[in-house]
Amino acid sequence: MTRRTPDAEHLSAALAPQPLRQYALLADGERGVLVGPHGEYAWMCAPRWDSGAVFSTLVGGTGVYAVTPLDRCVWGGYYEDGTLIWRSRWVTDDGIVECREALALPGDPHRAVILRRLVPRENAARLSVVLEPRAAFGRHPLRDLTRGPDGVWTGRMGDLHVRWSGCGAAPRPEGRGHRLTMELTVEAGACHDLVLEISDLPLDETPPDPDALWRATEEAWHEAVPSLGNTVARTDARRAYAVLRGLTGSSGGMVASATTSLPERAEEGRNYDYRYVWIRDQCYAAQAVAAAGEDTALLDDAVRFVTARLHEDGPRMAPAYTTDGRKIPDERDLDLPGYPGGFDRVGNKVSGQFQLDAFGEALLLLGTAARHDRLDADGWQAAVLAADTIARRWEEPDAGVWELRPRLWAHSRLACAAGLRTVAAVGAPGGRAAQWTALADRLVADTAARSLHPSGRWQRSPEDPGLDGALLLPPIRGAVPAADPRTKATLRAYVEELTDDHFAYRFRHDGHSLQDAEGAFLLCGFVTALAEHQQGRDVAAFRWFERNRAACGPAGLYSEEYDVAQRQLRGNLPQAFVHALMLECAVRLAGPWPEP
């Protein structure tokens, strides 16, 4: 092991933002890391999802942790099956070197533990190592750096405690002591462990044992992700399940994405912070897990989180919350360049919206849980609260699934009808089944009176005759039968008018061509696959599934949108609801559509 300043060219490459398809995700439920092709950690918030970032080069900030071969190399990588344990892999002129990396499980809400194990496959490997975390989006650099007699480095950045072990005496401080750098040589046949801890509480005196951490992490992933033997695309389905598990914390809340402000369209201003728990998205994930039927942990988490929100807020339940159930802070911009084509902001204005469909999705979740015998008395009371809210508020305009200007969105009302039918069918308490079924019938009838297009299909709202991908979901969830002429007409028109080459779009934007307005919406592509499968057209369903399943990068992660022309991911990464619908497709396409 020798010590010198790593080559500036390697550091410069590690600091540059990459196409989103090049990133992998590490996650432990409480926070996540995006790993780039140069072995750089380009994004991580600590200690929690919605905290300030400690690595933020993804959005033009500072803070990085990079392990990169010094020799000429070609990058690759893969996940170990059914886990978010990632193996960065570089083929150099002299051999192959891998960096096995993970956030240690079980995740601790106060302490992130990042594991990196360097493994040369043939010859000795020379690597550049740089550690420079900066808390609060770069405002607080490393300070008070101290090297202990065992070669363990400790320090602070703002209110966070940092410890780096496994590096020995080699690192040297640079940049006024804010950065640790070294060149590391690992012999063939050996391995070298690096363990980084970041905590908002003081760390105990003894650094953790990396072997024990790896064993615990492997075991935790093995227990968390079921085999999913009865699915199509099993490896990808298990990866989607692992992503959903990795985005779900000890509170039961599942964040919509690990990132903020990654633009959906360059220079269009569509930059959003998705590091929060959307009720709707979590319900989508729970439906997918329930369809898989092998493990109920994620279903139970969703029920726990959504039930708590309904009990606390009732008819004023917000569309989204922080992972600990608090109100999401208002939007504010950061003084950072942002990801190229966008700008940086944190917070989200969604807390001020009324989204009626969230109550319908909550009922679908609770009814599904009851069908699996996973709903207790508190859960049933939450169902009563959601149903009562729908009864009182269904005639109010709402922001809808896409969070637009409030209208009487057809999808919102049909989603509520689906939820009411689901809970009524599984033994609604107090004789409410007939009452809830009647309300569902009224919602469908009123929506048909106001939002049925002259052609016989559903339209977006009474004043908007357009099509919408969201209108394919209510029949899948049971609002109206699959054989209903309105269901068939809507699917037929949607495929004809809002899809292209088996990529699907949400709705038409003011006369723009589909690709000019936004990227293909992967959620809608997977929903179309389900809709075709429900109609018994399995060849068509598989075409939709396979086309959209391929819209990812080497790590197999999905963002919200896909730029078809450039074959690039757009928007925040990874997007949980896309993985949820991909998983549900993989499960449902493995057999016939279930009888109602």
N, C-alpha and C positions, 0 to 999 in steps of 0.2 A: 504494500500500500504506500503510495507516494502522495505528496501534497503540492498542488500548485493551483493557480487561478484557472478555472475552466475556460476554454476557448470562447471568445466573445461571440463568434458566429453561432455556436450552439445556444448560448443564452438568448441571442436575438431571435433565433428561430422559435425558441420556446415561448417567447413573449408575444409572438404574432398570432392574431386570431386565425382560426382554421375554418373551412367549411364545416357546417354542423354535422354532416355525415361522418366526419373523422373522429368524433368524440365518443367515448364510452362513459358509462355512469357507474360510480360506486355509491352505495347508499346503505344506511343502517336504520332507516325509519325516522331518524331525528334530524338528519342533514344529508347532503349528497355532494359528490365531487364529480366534475367533468374532467376526464383524462384525455389529453391530446396525443397526436402521433409522435411528438418529440419527448414523450414521457412527462409532459408538463401538466400540472394541476392548474387548469385555467379558470376554474370556478369552484368556490366552496363558501358557504355561509356558516358561521359558527357563533354560538354553540347550536343554534336551531335554524330551521329552514328560512325563517323570515328575519334572521339577524343580519347584521352587516357582513359583507363578504371579507374573507381573509385572503382568498386568491381570486383576483378579478381581472386578469389580463384578457379574458373573453370579451369584456365590455370596455376595454381601453384603460382599465385601472392598473394597479400594481399588486404585488404579492404573487409569488409563484413557488412551486416546489417541483423541480424537474430532475429526472434521472434519464440521461441520454447517452447512447454510445458515442465515443469520440471518433471512432472510425466511420468511414463511408458506410451507409446502411440503407436498407429498405424496410419500411415499417409494416407491421400487421398486428393482429391480435384476435383474441376470442375469449368468450365467457366459458368458464367451467359449467357444465350442464346443470340447469336448475338452480343457478346461483347468480349473484352479482360479484363474484370473484373474477377479476379480469386479468388476462395475461397479455401485457404488451410484449410484442415479439419483433425483434429486429434481426434481419439477415445482413451480416457485415461481410467484408472481403475475407475475413478470417474464420467465420463461423456464425453461430446463432446464439443470441442472448435473450432471455426472457425476464420480465419483471412481473412477478405475481403480486397483485395488489387488491386490497379490499379495505372497507371500513369494518372494524371489528364488530361482531355480534356477540351477545345482544347489545343493542345500542343504548347508550346512556344519555338522557336528555341534557346533562351538564358537561359531558366529556366525549369528545371525538377522539377515536384511536385509529390511526391510519397505518396500515401494514404494507410494507413493500419488501419483497424477497427477490433478490437478484440471483439468477440461475444461468450461467453459461452452459450451453449445450455441447460444445465441442472444445474450442480452445479458450484460453484466458480472455476475459473481456475487460476493456478499459472504458470507464464511464465517467461522464461529467455529472456532478451532483450539485444542485443549487437549492438552498432553502431560504426563502425570504417572505414569510407571511406578513401581512399588514392588515390589521383589523379595521373594521368600520369603513370598508371600501377604500382602504389605503391611507386613512387619516392617522393610524397609530402603528408605527413601525416596531420592529423588535427592539427591546431595550433591556438593560440589566442582564446582558448575556453572561453566563457563568459556566465554565466547564468543570465538572466534578472530577475526582480522582479516577473514576471508572470511565471517563470519556463521555459522560452524559451531559448534554448541554441543556440549560434551563434559561428561561427569560420571560419577559412580559410583553404584551402589546395591548395597550389600553387596559381594560379590566380582565383580559384573558391571560391565563397561565399557559406556558409552552414548555414542552420537554421533548428532546430528540435523543433517542438512544440507538445504539448499534453502529454509530459512526466512528467510535474510537477517538483517537487524538488528532485525526487527519484534518478535520475542517478548520478553516481559518476565517475569522470575521473580516468582512469588507464593508465598504460604504458606511463608515462611522459605526460599525458594529451592528448594522441592520440586516446583514446578509451573511450566511455561512456557505462556503464553497469548498469543494474538494474534487480531486480526481481519484477515482477508486478503481483498483484492479482486483478482479475476482478470478481466481484460478478455475480452470476447467474441472468439473466434478464437485466443486464446492458450491456453497450458497452464502449469501450475505443478507442479513435482516436489518431493516431500518424501521423504527417505530416512532411515529410522531403523535404526540398527545396535545390537544388544545381544549382547555376547560375554563368555565367561568367560576369554578371553585378551586381552592388550593389542591395541588396534587399530593398524593401520599409520598412517602420518602423512597419507596422501592420502585424502580422502573418495572414494567410488566415483562413477563417471559414471552417472547414471540412464539415459541412452539406451542405454549398453552393457548395463546390468543388464536393462532391458526386452527388448532383443534376445535376450540369452542365455536369459531366462526363457521367452519365446515359443518359441524354438527347442527348448528342453528339453521343453516340453509337447508340441510338435508331434512330437518323436521318441518321447515316452513313451506316448502314447495312440494306438492304432491306429485305422484308419478305421471298423472294425466295420460294413462295408457290408452283410454278410449277417445282419442282425439285425432284429427288430422294435423300435419305439421307439428308433431309433438315437441320437438326441440324448441321451435319458435313459441309455441304455446307456453311451455315451461318458462321461457325467458320472459314472456309477457307477464306471467304470474309473478315471477321474481321481481320485476320492475314494480308491480303494484304493491308487493310486500315491502320492497325497499322504500317506497314513498309513504308507507303507513307507519305512524309512530305509536308510542306507548299510550297516547291519549285515545287511540282509535281513529284519529283523523288522517286522511290520505290527501297529501298536497296534490294539486292539479299538475304541477311541474316543479322541477328543481330550480328553474331559472327565472329571471325577470328580464323584460325589455328586449328580447331577441325579436327583430322585426318580422312581421308576417309578409310585408312587401316593402322593398327598399324605398326610403324617402316618402312613405305614405302616412307616417305618423301612427301606424297601428302597432304600438308597443305597449305590452301589458305585463303586470307583475302577477304571476300565477303560483307563487310560493305559499298558497293558502288552500284551505279545504273547501271545495265547492260541493254543496249538498248533492246536486245532480250527478256530478262526476263520480262521487263515492257510491251513489246508488247504482250507476252503470257498472262499476267494478264489482259490486256485490252480486248483481244479476249474473255476471259472467262466472263468478266463483260458485254461485249456487247451481248454475247449469252444469259445471264440472262435477260437483257433488262429492268430491273426495275429501275435502277438508273445509271446515266452517269458520276457521279463524278470521279470515278477512270479512266474511259475512257478519260474524259477531262483532268485529271492530266497527263496521259501518253502522250496525244497529245501535251499538253503544253510543257512538258519536252523534248520530242523527236524533236518537231518542232524547239525549241530553239537551240538544238545541231546541227541540219542540217543547220540552218541559220548561225550559228557561224562558223562551221567547214566544211560544205559542203562535198566534196569528201574525206576529211580527218577526217570525223567523227570517233571518237574512239569507240570501242565496249562498253566502260564503263566510268563512270565519278563519281566524288563525288556528293553528293546530291545538291550542289550549282553550279554544272556544271563545276567544275575545273578538271584539269588533276589529275589522281590518282598518288600519290607518288610511287616511286620505292620501291621494296621489301627491307625490312631490318628485321633482326632477333632481338628479344627481349631477354634480359638476364633473362628469366623465364623458369621454367621446362617445361611448356606446359601441355596440357591435356595428361593424360597417353597414351603412344603410339605415341605421336607427339611432336612437338616443336613449339615455338611461332614465328610468323612473322606478320608484318603489311605491308600494301602497296601491289600492284599487278602489275605485268609486262604487264598486258593486254593492257595498253595504247600504247604500241609499236607495237601492232598487227593490221593487216588488216583482218577484218571478213566480207566478202562480204554478208553473209546471213543477217547481221544486217540491211542492206539497204532494202533487201526484206521484212524483218519483219516490218520495218518502213512503207513501202508502204502498207502492209496488215493492219497495224494500221490505217493509214490515210484513206485508202479506206473504212475500217469499220466505222470510224468516219463519213465520208461523207454519207455513207448509212444510218446512224442514224441522219443525218442533224446536225452534230457537228463539221464541218470543215469550217474554215473561209478562207479568202484570203491568210493569212500567212501560214496556213496549206497546201493549194494547192501549194503554192510556194515551201514549203518544199518537197512536193511530186515530183515536177519537179526536184528539186536538187537531190533527191534520185534516181529517174529514170535516170537522166543524168549520175550520178555516175556509175550506173549499166552498162549503155551503153558504158562507157569509160573503166571500170575496170573489166568486167566480165571474161576476159581471163587471169587475173592475178591469180597466186596461192594465197590462203588465209588460215588463221588458222582454219577456220571452226567453227562449233557449239561447238566442244569439245576443241578448242584452242590448236591444235596440230601443228606439223610441216607443214608449208605452202604447200598445194597441190591444184589441181583443184578438190575440193571436190564436188561431185555430189549434195549433199544436198544443198550447198550454192547456186548453180545455179538454182536448182529447186525451192528453196525458193524465189529467185528473180523473177522467172517466175510467181509464185503464186501472189506475190505482184503486179507485172505489170498487170496481168489479173484483179485483184481486183480493182485497181484504174481506169483502162480503162473502166470497166463496170459501174462505177458510175458517168460518166460525166467528163472525163479528160478535162482540159482547153485547149483552143487554138487548138482544133482539134488533140490532141495528142493520142486519143484513138487508132486509127489504128496503129500509130507508136509504141505505147507501146505493143499492142497485137502482132505485128510482131516481136518485140524484144523478147517477151516471147516465141513465137513459135521457134525463132532461138535458144534461150537458151535450150529449151527442145530437139530440134533436135541435137544440138551439144553435149549435155550430153548423148543422146542416142547413138550417134556415138562413143563417147569416153568411156562411163561408163555404158554400158549395158552388163550384164553378158551373156555368151553363153546360160545359162538356161532361159533367158528372163526376169530376174529380174534386178533391179538397183544394181550396186555395188558402193563401197565407192568413188573410184576415178579411173582414167585411169590405174594407176599402182597398185591399191589395189582392188582385186576382192571380198573382204569380204563384209559381210552384216553390216548394221548399223541401230540402232533404229531410228536415225534421218530421215532415208529415208521413214518412214511411214508418216511423217508430210506433205510433199508437196501435196500429193493427198487430204488429209483432208482440206487443204487450197485452193485447186483448181488449182494447177499447171498442173495436168493431171486428167482426169476423174476417178471416182471410178471404172468404168467398164473397164478401160484400162487394157489389159493383163499384162502390166508391174506392175501396182498397185497390182493386185491379186497375181502375182508370187512373188513379194517382200514380201508381208504380209505372204504368205504361207511359204516361205523359212525362214523368220525371226522367226516365231513361232516355226518352227521345229528345228532351229539351235541355236537360241540365247535366248531361254526362258526355264524355268524349273519350273514345278508346278505352273504356272501362275505368276511367277516372271520373269521380263525381264531385259536384260543386254544390254549395249550400243553396244559393238562390242567385238570380240575375241582378247585377248591380247597374241600375240606371242605363240600360241599353248597351253596356260594355260587353265585349266578347268574354267568354268564360275565363280564358287564361289571362286576359288583360286585367281583369278585375281583382283576382286573387288566385292563390294556388288551389290545386285540387284538395278537397277537404277529406282526409283519410277516414275520419269517423263516418262520413256519408258513404264512402266506398264500401266499408264493412257492413253498414246498415243495409245497403242495397243487396249485398250478398245474402243477408238474413231474409230480406223480403222475397228475393227470388226463391230461396230454399223453402220458405213458408208456402209459396205457390206451387211447390213440387217441381220446379225447374232447376234441378241440381247441377246440370252442366253449366248453365248460366251462373248459378251461385258460385261454383268453383272458379269460374273465370274472373268474377269480381273479387273473390277472396285472394286468388293468387296474384292478380295484378296489384292490388293494394298491399299485400303482404311483402311484395318486393320493393316497396317505396321506402327504403331505409338505407342506412350505411352499413359498413362492415360489422359494427356492433349489434345490428338488428334493432336499433332504437327508432321510434317514430316521433316525429314532431306533429304539430297540429295540421300543417299544410305541406304540400309537396309541389314544387315548381316543376311542372312536367317538361317544359322546354329545356331547362338546364339540369334536370334531374338532381335537384338540391332540396334539402329539408328547409322549411321556413317556419318561424315561430319558435316558441319555447320548447325546450328539450329536457327530458322526454315528456310527451303529453299523455297523462294517465288515461284519459278516456279513450284514446285511440288504442292503447294496449288492451283496455278492457273489452272493447268491441272485437278486436282481433282474437282475443282469447275466447270470447263467446262464439265467434264464428268457428274457430277450430273445434270447439266442443260440439256445437249443434250440427255442423256439416258431417260429423262422423256417423250420423244416424238419421232416421226419418224425423220430420218435424213432429213434436209431441202433440197428441190430441188435446183439444181444449177441455 
